[in-house]
């Protein structure tokens, strides 16, 4: 059993009936929903894979009646949907959880199948991981990063602007406005979404 008194993700105090957990139930539910959004035939991974098919948009059918060839998918998109991309990232977490006795690994299959199986395994074992996995904050951060990346590409969004907050210790903390929270690398103080927005912005240094 851990000795956390606050959720390691949102830093909210844990309730008495959450004793022994490292994350609160709302954060666990958000992680579960985020995992669910990645998998399946209509999930973010499947929709992202459509971006590798010339003539197709994010969700729609092949485009016809246009002159010339369609714009080829970017190398970044190809890397995300190929072996070594999102599927491998999810499987790496399954392997990690397995090393803590929290999951069983599965072998092989098509990439969509591997994504679906990894998500299924992580969701199934999330309640136990919430009790004793030591790196749920990092896990949550990586899952949210996968989702943000997929959505930006699918919706043709520009990446969010990165800002830098000034920690009272003198360190600077990079963040975006949709952050769940960040930790100062200098003093290791955790900040929730609201807390980091209340910090002063660090001054940008002029280029030399």
C-alpha positions in Angstrom: 0.0 0.0 0.0 1.3 3.5 -0.8 1.3 6.4 1.5 -0.2 9.0 -0.9 -2.6 11.6 0.6 -3.2 13.3 -2.7 -3.7 12.2 -6.3 -0.4 12.1 -8.2 -2.1 13.3 -11.3 -4.5 16.2 -10.3 -3.0 16.7 -6.8 -6.5 16.7 -5.2 -6.7 15.3 -1.7 -7.8 11.6 -1.7 -11.0 10.7 0.2 -10.9 8.4 3.1 -12.3 5.6 1.0 -9.5 6.2 -1.6 -6.8 5.3 1.0 -4.1 3.2 -0.5 -4.6 4.6 -4.0 -2.1 6.7 -6.0 -4.8 8.4 -8.1 -8.4 9.6 -7.4 -11.4 7.9 -9.0 -12.2 10.8 -11.3 -8.6 10.6 -12.8 -9.0 6.9 -13.1 -12.2 7.3 -15.0 -10.6 9.9 -17.3 -7.8 7.6 -18.1 -10.2 4.8 -18.9 -12.2 7.1 -21.2 -9.0 8.2 -22.9 -7.9 4.7 -23.5 -11.3 3.7 -24.8 -11.2 6.6 -27.3 -8.0 5.2 -28.9 -9.2 1.7 -29.8 -11.8 0.2 -32.0 -12.9 0.7 -35.7 -14.0 4.2 -35.0 -11.3 5.1 -32.5 -8.5 7.6 -32.9 -5.9 5.1 -34.1 -8.2 3.8 -36.8 -9.1 7.3 -37.9 -5.5 8.3 -37.9 -4.7 5.3 -40.1 -7.1 6.7 -42.7 -4.6 9.6 -43.1 -2.2 7.1 -44.7 -4.6 6.3 -47.5 -4.3 8.7 -50.5 -7.5 10.5 -51.3 -9.1 10.0 -47.9 -9.8 12.6 -45.3 -10.0 12.1 -41.6 -13.2 10.2 -41.6 -14.8 10.4 -45.0 -14.7 8.4 -48.2 -12.2 8.6 -51.0 -12.2 12.0 -52.7 -13.1 11.9 -56.4 -13.3 14.4 -59.2 -10.0 16.2 -58.3 -7.1 16.7 -60.7 -3.7 15.3 -59.9 -2.7 13.0 -57.1 -3.6 13.5 -53.5 -1.1 14.8 -51.1 0.8 11.9 -49.6 0.7 11.3 -45.9 3.5 12.8 -43.8 6.3 10.7 -42.5 5.2 11.6 -39.0 1.7 10.1 -39.5 3.2 7.0 -41.1 5.5 6.5 -38.1 2.6 6.9 -35.7 0.5 4.1 -37.3 3.4 1.8 -38.1 5.2 -0.7 -35.9 7.2 1.3 -33.4 4.5 4.0 -33.2 1.3 4.1 -31.1 0.9 0.3 -31.0 4.4 -0.2 -29.7 4.0 2.7 -27.1 0.9 1.1 -25.7 2.5 -2.4 -25.7 5.5 -1.0 -23.8 3.1 0.1 -21.0 1.5 -3.4 -21.0 5.0 -4.9 -20.6 5.7 -2.4 -17.8 2.5 -3.3 -16.0 3.2 -7.0 -16.5 6.5 -6.5 -14.7 4.5 -5.3 -11.7 2.1 -8.2 -11.9 -0.7 -6.0 -13.3 -1.1 -7.4 -16.8 -0.4 -10.3 -19.2 1.3 -9.5 -22.5 -0.1 -10.7 -25.9 1.9 -11.5 -29.0 1.6 -10.4 -32.6 -1.3 -9.6 -34.9 -2.2 -6.8 -37.2 -1.5 -3.3 -35.9 -5.1 -2.4 -35.2 -5.5 -5.7 -33.3 -2.4 -5.0 -31.2 -3.7 -1.5 -30.3 -7.1 -2.9 -29.4 -5.6 -5.7 -27.3 -3.2 -3.3 -25.5 -6.0 -0.9 -24.7 -8.2 -3.8 -23.5 -5.5 -5.1 -21.2 -4.7 -1.6 -19.7 -8.4 -0.8 -19.1 -9.0 -4.2 -17.5 -6.1 -3.8 -15.1 -6.4 -0.1 -14.4 -8.3 -0.5 -11.1 -5.4 -2.5 -9.7 -2.8 -0.2 -11.2 -4.5 2.7 -9.4 -3.6 1.0 -6.2 0.0 0.2 -6.7 1.6 1.2 -10.0 4.4 3.8 -9.3 4.3 5.6 -12.6 0.6 6.4 -13.3 1.3 10.1 -13.7 3.8 9.3 -16.5 1.3 6.8 -18.0 -1.5 9.4 -18.0 0.7 12.0 -19.5 1.7 9.7 -22.4 -1.9 8.6 -23.1 -3.0 12.2 -23.2 -0.1 13.0 -25.6 -1.2 10.2 -27.9 -4.8 11.5 -28.0 -3.7 15.1 -28.5 -1.4 14.1 -31.4 -4.1 12.0 -33.1 -6.8 14.7 -32.7 -4.5 17.5 -34.1 -3.7 15.5 -37.2 -7.3 14.2 -37.7 -8.8 17.7 -37.3 -5.9 19.5 -39.0 -5.3 21.5 -35.8 -2.2 23.5 -35.1 -0.2 22.3 -32.1 -0.9 24.3 -28.9 1.4 27.1 -28.0 3.8 26.2 -25.3 4.2 28.7 -22.4 6.6 28.8 -19.5 5.6 29.5 -16.0 7.9 30.9 -13.3 8.2 28.7 -10.3 9.0 30.5 -6.9 12.2 28.3 -6.7 13.5 30.1 -9.8 12.9 27.3 -12.2 10.7 27.5 -15.3 7.9 25.1 -16.1 6.8 24.5 -19.7 3.1 24.0 -20.2 0.1 24.4 -22.5 -3.3 25.7 -21.7 -4.8 22.2 -21.8 -2.4 20.7 -19.3 -3.7 18.5 -16.5 -0.8 19.8 -14.4 3.0 19.9 -14.4 5.9 19.4 -12.0 8.8 21.8 -11.7 11.9 19.9 -12.6 14.1 22.2 -10.4 12.3 21.6 -7.0 9.9 18.8 -8.0 6.8 20.8 -6.8 3.6 19.5 -8.5 1.1 22.1 -9.8 -2.5 21.4 -10.8 -4.0 23.0 -13.9 -5.4 25.9 -11.8 -2.2 26.3 -9.8 0.1 26.6 -12.8 -2.2 29.2 -14.5 -1.9 31.3 -11.4 1.9 31.4 -11.6 3.6 34.3 -13.4 4.8 33.6 -16.9 8.6 33.4 -17.3 10.1 36.1 -19.5 11.3 34.8 -22.9 15.0 35.3 -23.4 16.0 37.1 -26.5 17.9 35.1 -29.1 21.6 35.7 -29.0 
